[in-house]
Amino acid sequence: MHKEKGENLQLKQQLEHNNKIIEQLQKSTKTVYVAKERPFTKLSGRPEKDKDPIISDWLEDAREHLVTIPDDEKANIDFLMQNLISPAKDEIRLRPFLERDSAAKNVAFDS
């Protein structure tokens, strides 16, 4: 009987430990949403090569992809930032926080 209590306590402690690990993983895991029809091209700014996307086309594609993401502003911003490369990403990072706190502001959807 005493041995069972010790085993139960050990199992309870292991369960608590596992739950803490799961919580930490859930906090650190990023969800990435990309429409399955075609891969999303990363934007660096002005096109320099023939294969680089034109900004207006990229914005149109971004709007289409953002529709596939559930209403989660952080997920929208993460998606956009994952699909920008320097210098476009640097431009967004250097903006004041209030100018980059939404996906719409980040890619100038409002303009």
Backbone bond lengths (Angstrom), bond angles and torsions (degrees), N, CA, C in turn:
res aa  C-N    CA-C-N  psi(-1)  N-CA   C-N-CA  omega(-1)  CA-C   N-CA-C  phi
1 M - - - 1.458 - - 1.533 110.78 -
2 H 1.323 115.45 -44.24 1.451 120.26 179.31 1.530 110.60 -65.29
3 K 1.331 115.58 -34.80 1.467 121.27 179.09 1.529 110.69 -66.81
4 E 1.346 116.85 -37.48 1.469 120.94 179.42 1.525 110.79 -64.49
5 K 1.342 117.48 -40.16 1.468 120.81 178.70 1.525 110.23 -61.72
6 G 1.328 115.95 -42.46 1.460 120.05 178.70 1.516 111.57 -63.05
7 E 1.338 116.71 -41.15 1.466 120.78 178.44 1.521 110.88 -66.85
8 N 1.344 116.19 -40.78 1.469 120.05 178.39 1.522 111.32 -63.53
9 L 1.343 115.53 -41.55 1.452 119.51 178.10 1.531 110.82 -62.99
10 Q 1.312 115.92 -42.33 1.469 120.91 179.11 1.528 110.61 -63.88
11 L 1.332 117.01 -42.53 1.468 120.39 178.06 1.526 110.97 -64.69
12 K 1.337 116.16 -39.53 1.464 120.17 179.19 1.528 110.54 -63.71
13 Q 1.329 116.59 -43.36 1.456 120.71 178.97 1.526 111.01 -64.25
14 Q 1.328 117.13 -40.55 1.462 121.08 178.63 1.529 110.57 -64.17
15 L 1.345 116.35 -40.72 1.463 120.99 178.36 1.528 110.47 -63.28
16 E 1.334 117.38 -43.99 1.463 120.74 178.50 1.534 110.73 -61.82
17 H 1.325 114.86 -42.46 1.471 119.97 178.22 1.532 110.80 -61.30
18 N 1.329 116.67 -45.80 1.469 121.19 179.48 1.527 111.03 -62.72
19 N 1.332 116.99 -39.75 1.468 120.39 178.90 1.523 111.35 -64.34
20 K 1.333 117.44 -37.95 1.467 120.69 177.29 1.526 110.66 -64.71
21 I 1.323 116.69 -41.16 1.462 120.62 178.50 1.521 110.32 -63.66
22 I 1.325 116.83 -43.36 1.476 121.42 178.58 1.524 110.17 -60.81
23 E 1.344 117.53 -43.97 1.468 121.09 178.01 1.521 111.68 -59.21
24 Q 1.336 116.15 -44.41 1.463 120.21 -179.90 1.520 111.25 -64.27
25 L 1.323 117.23 -39.88 1.461 120.44 178.68 1.518 111.26 -65.57
26 Q 1.328 116.06 -40.08 1.459 119.57 -179.79 1.521 110.70 -65.75
27 K 1.319 118.01 -34.95 1.458 121.18 179.46 1.525 111.61 -71.71
28 S 1.320 116.85 -34.38 1.461 119.97 -174.92 1.529 113.54 -92.95
29 T 1.310 118.26 -8.53 1.450 121.44 -177.37 1.524 109.94 -84.52
30 K 1.310 116.36 131.10 1.461 121.45 176.26 1.523 108.32 -100.07
31 T 1.310 115.08 139.09 1.451 120.27 175.30 1.517 108.09 -96.35
32 V 1.309 116.65 129.91 1.453 121.79 179.53 1.523 107.82 -115.18
33 Y 1.322 116.61 127.68 1.455 121.99 178.96 1.521 109.29 -113.80
34 V 1.307 116.80 126.45 1.458 121.70 175.46 1.523 106.75 -139.00
35 A 1.324 116.20 129.38 1.460 119.42 177.46 1.521 109.09 -60.52
36 K 1.310 116.68 142.35 1.460 121.01 -173.66 1.535 113.83 -79.35
37 E 1.317 117.77 -14.24 1.460 119.73 -175.68 1.522 112.74 -58.65
38 R 1.323 117.20 -41.08 1.465 120.92 -178.33 1.526 108.49 -159.31
39 P 1.306 116.64 155.65 1.463 118.71 178.76 1.525 110.59 -69.80
40 F 1.305 115.35 152.17 1.453 120.96 -179.35 1.521 109.06 -93.81
41 T 1.325 117.14 128.69 1.463 123.06 -178.06 1.517 109.83 -82.25
42 K 1.306 116.89 136.91 1.464 121.33 177.42 1.528 109.42 -77.24
43 L 1.321 115.20 145.71 1.464 122.10 -177.84 1.521 109.66 -109.64
44 S 1.325 115.09 130.92 1.464 119.30 177.16 1.524 111.77 -109.23
45 G 1.283 117.57 -10.94 1.470 121.55 -177.25 1.514 108.74 131.75
46 R 1.308 116.28 -134.43 1.467 120.45 178.93 1.529 109.81 -64.99
47 P 1.320 116.65 137.81 1.472 119.17 178.96 1.529 111.04 -64.86
48 E 1.322 115.56 132.21 1.462 120.55 177.32 1.522 111.20 -113.58
49 K 1.323 116.23 -27.33 1.460 121.57 179.07 1.522 108.18 -117.06
50 D 1.324 116.17 162.71 1.461 120.22 179.87 1.524 112.49 -60.20
51 K 1.338 117.17 -32.04 1.463 120.06 -176.73 1.533 112.78 -83.78
52 D 1.339 118.47 -9.75 1.465 121.73 178.78 1.525 109.68 -68.74
53 P 1.335 117.00 139.18 1.469 119.15 -179.12 1.526 111.89 -72.95
54 I 1.304 115.45 148.67 1.464 121.86 172.43 1.518 105.87 -78.80
55 I 1.318 116.93 138.73 1.463 120.91 -172.81 1.525 111.92 -56.73
56 S 1.306 118.57 -44.21 1.474 120.28 -178.72 1.528 111.12 -63.42
57 D 1.335 117.15 -37.81 1.472 120.08 176.69 1.529 110.82 -67.57
58 W 1.327 116.47 -40.95 1.455 120.62 179.50 1.524 110.82 -62.59
59 L 1.357 116.29 -41.68 1.466 120.27 178.84 1.526 110.85 -62.62
60 E 1.312 116.53 -41.15 1.467 120.52 178.32 1.530 110.56 -62.58
61 D 1.340 116.42 -45.09 1.462 120.66 177.46 1.528 111.03 -63.32
62 A 1.336 116.72 -39.44 1.466 120.64 179.78 1.524 110.36 -61.72
63 R 1.326 116.97 -43.23 1.474 120.04 177.85 1.523 110.83 -58.90
64 E 1.336 116.77 -42.99 1.468 120.71 179.32 1.527 111.29 -63.12
65 H 1.317 116.83 -41.73 1.459 120.43 -179.83 1.526 111.46 -70.01
66 L 1.329 117.85 -38.62 1.460 120.84 -178.94 1.522 111.97 -62.85
67 V 1.318 116.90 -28.86 1.465 120.76 177.89 1.531 110.71 -64.01
68 T 1.329 117.33 -28.18 1.467 121.09 -178.29 1.523 112.63 -79.82
69 I 1.326 117.26 -9.58 1.467 121.68 -179.60 1.524 108.59 -92.57
70 P 1.327 116.86 132.48 1.470 118.92 176.85 1.528 110.30 -57.11
71 D 1.325 116.68 162.53 1.469 121.75 -177.63 1.524 110.68 -64.05
72 D 1.315 114.67 83.56 1.461 121.67 -179.67 1.523 106.96 -144.00
73 E 1.321 116.07 102.62 1.463 120.69 -174.46 1.523 111.87 -60.61
74 K 1.328 117.44 -38.19 1.465 120.00 178.92 1.527 110.43 -63.24
75 A 1.320 117.76 -41.82 1.470 120.90 178.15 1.525 110.66 -64.19
76 N 1.330 116.95 -37.75 1.469 120.58 177.47 1.527 110.86 -63.37
77 I 1.333 116.53 -46.33 1.462 120.46 -179.84 1.524 110.02 -64.74
78 D 1.347 116.81 -43.82 1.473 120.27 178.21 1.519 111.36 -58.45
79 F 1.323 116.75 -43.41 1.466 121.16 179.20 1.523 110.77 -59.28
80 L 1.322 115.73 -47.52 1.462 119.45 -178.75 1.527 111.59 -64.23
81 M 1.319 116.90 -44.97 1.461 120.06 -178.81 1.522 111.83 -65.56
82 Q 1.324 117.68 -32.75 1.464 120.81 177.97 1.526 111.39 -69.88
83 N 1.320 116.15 -20.49 1.462 119.66 -177.20 1.522 113.08 -108.16
84 L 1.328 116.01 15.98 1.453 121.97 172.01 1.522 108.06 -113.80
85 I 1.313 116.41 143.34 1.457 120.52 173.01 1.521 107.63 -126.93
86 S 1.323 116.04 161.43 1.470 119.71 -178.15 1.517 109.81 -55.09
87 P 1.283 119.72 142.63 1.447 132.17 3.94 1.532 114.42 -87.07
88 A 1.326 119.34 -8.54 1.466 121.26 -179.30 1.528 110.70 -61.50
89 K 1.327 117.28 -42.67 1.461 121.33 179.41 1.528 110.27 -64.81
90 D 1.325 117.09 -40.56 1.467 120.59 179.09 1.525 110.96 -62.66
91 E 1.321 116.14 -39.10 1.465 119.62 179.71 1.524 110.75 -60.68
92 I 1.319 117.10 -42.21 1.468 120.89 179.04 1.526 109.99 -67.43
93 R 1.317 117.34 -45.00 1.474 121.19 -178.94 1.522 112.68 -61.23
94 L 1.320 117.71 -31.78 1.459 121.03 -176.58 1.532 113.20 -83.63
95 R 1.314 117.36 -8.80 1.461 120.03 177.47 1.525 109.76 -71.54
96 P 1.351 117.46 150.96 1.466 119.19 173.79 1.536 109.81 -59.36
97 F 1.322 116.87 149.59 1.464 121.47 -174.91 1.530 112.45 -52.70
98 L 1.320 117.18 -43.19 1.473 119.73 -177.18 1.527 112.91 -66.31
99 E 1.322 117.22 -16.15 1.458 120.64 176.99 1.524 112.24 -93.59
100 R 1.334 117.24 -4.10 1.467 119.80 -178.88 1.519 112.96 -132.78
101 D 1.343 116.35 20.57 1.453 119.59 -176.45 1.541 113.68 -87.70
102 S 1.318 116.66 6.49 1.472 119.85 174.88 1.520 109.58 -144.96
103 A 1.318 114.73 154.61 1.455 119.57 179.26 1.522 110.96 -61.63
104 A 1.311 116.47 -38.25 1.468 120.89 -179.48 1.517 111.27 -60.78
105 K 1.321 116.68 -41.88 1.466 119.76 179.70 1.525 110.72 -71.58
106 N 1.323 117.41 -36.18 1.454 120.96 -176.69 1.525 112.72 -61.80
107 V 1.280 117.69 -35.92 1.460 119.66 -178.09 1.527 111.74 -114.91
108 A 1.307 115.48 19.28 1.470 122.36 174.38 1.517 112.02 55.17
109 F 1.339 117.21 45.78 1.460 121.06 176.25 1.525 110.82 -66.55
110 D 1.330 115.65 -28.77 1.467 120.53 -175.61 1.516 112.45 -71.84
111 S 1.329 117.51 -19.00 1.469 118.81 -174.61 1.512 111.54 -86.92
